[in-house]
């Protein structure tokens, strides 16, 4: 920690009335108008929105095992540049994060990098194979204090294993985050099944292969009284099922990715594998439905599913390409375009769906807190009036598989503060050695 | 023409022009000396990631009769089978100076990726990609229908008002997809016939009628009945119960052949499963165009290579 004091002048907390915010010793020391502080770095934040540091419940940091795509350090830098102060790291590393040892290693790598809080997610089953429960309790009691468990990338398909996992994690207030995909109905699937897949000759990924698993899981969660989180929900039918489940009182939360809020399956037409992702991009009707679901609270949060891949995994024929897109650097700008500029969310809602609620679902203390004196200084300053064409210059991770390259996106993340340290300083990432602990 | 990747992007006039040039090519093939000097000095690479002797030798014959140099690059026995990427293969061909690449690939869209990636400057001809497209097959089918219907009066004509039924495994057929778009563009009406499991889940955006009953489709009196090859491994994936049941419901047997109008033609892209989707009676009847399709395939591929490599490349609308 640098010990630098920051006086932010005239920022609008969650889009409200402009105020000054003083950051000192890792906490928000004071808020109000006309603040002064000797020796403080003064930031003219006129017109900037102050948000609680963004929290991503769904990030792939690839380390250990796939360092050609991303490392904890490079992913943390990508996160900081996108306004994030906490990343939940998915366990599909090599080795899989299915033991206390691996999650503690992940945690330590995050602490050493220092740009964001890296909170490991543990695998539900050994090796994410869906056969035997991993040592969930050991991961929960480890120094990483794992509360979110997921086999993301794979569905916990066996209904009995899913039931046991849901029940077991109640012992330590955990949650199972399900990648909802019926494996039999999606064998060899390449894109959303419908008119476009029929024309392109690509094997279809039917919407109901997601919806049927979500329907099963909400009923399981109801039956055993457990907490369920649904990852990257992508279809109109899924929104309906979650809406029904919540109305019924089932303890379920759901996330949507920025790309499912903005992009449609039409982008597959050029066979450009940058648009290949799992779950796949869906129809326009689905995009409108997930936006509406996020606006009315059916969908609780936005999570990136940041999935870095090396160039060769995308520069090939569609069927051979890897699934996934990077998303940390673009998430807030995409949400501004899809949700704020459409009038569906205001900035207080953005703070809720991108910081407060993801921190709450993941039981991550100190994040997603109000912008108020005494709170930890995890903060993002966003300029909604800026914007421009998204390019590889905007990407700070190790991979460039972004679907937004060449696309106009509004907004610009100007500053990110993690525990009082400026990890992003007027658009410039702090040097690694300055942030490292 | 810069590339030929699919038939959906072809306009009526572009398609008719290819068919007319193919007529000219067919005429030259009646001569004693079949070889033309047109593409002398040009290099055509047949890049086949998937086995297809028929299509490869058809393209090879077409290129050689236009005097092009032909290189056959097969995925088997090359670095491809050891895992070389499409990019590296393409860049190797570029470095060798290929003028046109005829590509067959098991992945839908691979020819487009090749054409749009910037890896090569050669024109790309799609010789069949996954379950997506097989444009020269559709062009030779359209050529065959036109020839049978209009004979010497074919030039300049489209297929307006003709009715074509395509029968079999539509879901996995690039031949069916390319025919749907080309025949529609040329004014024909297309009916797809097959078990519902082998029709794509949503074809509402296709300009076709779907019919599950082959007898009803035959009773409607199509001008051409196009039988597709059925892959027996589909049975194992529960697309249909048994071979026998498939043949009973969707095979062209003697009875159905007799029920067809007298001047209807029977087509098959080959290779045929005699006794499964088509009976020997149908395959060998005078109304079968199976061997004409093979002959016409060479003429159509000559036309495509000619238009790609000699026919004012670059100053025409790009089919990409």
HADDOCK unambig.tbl for C-alpha pairs under 7 A between the chains (distance, minus, plus):
assign (segid A and resid 194 and name CA) (segid B and resid 201 and name CA) 6.55 0.50 0.50
assign (segid A and resid 194 and name CA) (segid B and resid 202 and name CA) 5.21 0.50 0.50
assign (segid A and resid 195 and name CA) (segid B and resid 202 and name CA) 5.20 0.50 0.50
assign (segid A and resid 195 and name CA) (segid B and resid 203 and name CA) 5.80 0.50 0.50
assign (segid A and resid 195 and name CA) (segid B and resid 204 and name CA) 6.77 0.50 0.50
assign (segid A and resid 195 and name CA) (segid B and resid 205 and name CA) 6.08 0.50 0.50
assign (segid A and resid 198 and name CA) (segid B and resid 200 and name CA) 5.70 0.50 0.50
assign (segid A and resid 198 and name CA) (segid B and resid 202 and name CA) 6.69 0.50 0.50
assign (segid A and resid 198 and name CA) (segid B and resid 203 and name CA) 6.60 0.50 0.50
assign (segid A and resid 200 and name CA) (segid B and resid 132 and name CA) 5.38 0.50 0.50
assign (segid A and resid 201 and name CA) (segid B and resid 108 and name CA) 6.10 0.50 0.50
assign (segid A and resid 201 and name CA) (segid B and resid 131 and name CA) 4.61 0.50 0.50
assign (segid A and resid 201 and name CA) (segid B and resid 132 and name CA) 4.13 0.50 0.50
assign (segid A and resid 202 and name CA) (segid B and resid 108 and name CA) 6.45 0.50 0.50
assign (segid A and resid 271 and name CA) (segid B and resid 109 and name CA) 5.76 0.50 0.50
assign (segid A and resid 271 and name CA) (segid B and resid 113 and name CA) 6.69 0.50 0.50
assign (segid A and resid 316 and name CA) (segid B and resid 86 and name CA) 6.16 0.50 0.50
assign (segid A and resid 316 and name CA) (segid B and resid 87 and name CA) 6.74 0.50 0.50
assign (segid A and resid 317 and name CA) (segid B and resid 107 and name CA) 6.56 0.50 0.50
assign (segid A and resid 317 and name CA) (segid B and resid 109 and name CA) 6.65 0.50 0.50
assign (segid A and resid 317 and name CA) (segid B and resid 110 and name CA) 4.90 0.50 0.50
assign (segid A and resid 317 and name CA) (segid B and resid 113 and name CA) 6.26 0.50 0.50
assign (segid A and resid 318 and name CA) (segid B and resid 109 and name CA) 6.79 0.50 0.50
assign (segid A and resid 319 and name CA) (segid B and resid 107 and name CA) 5.88 0.50 0.50
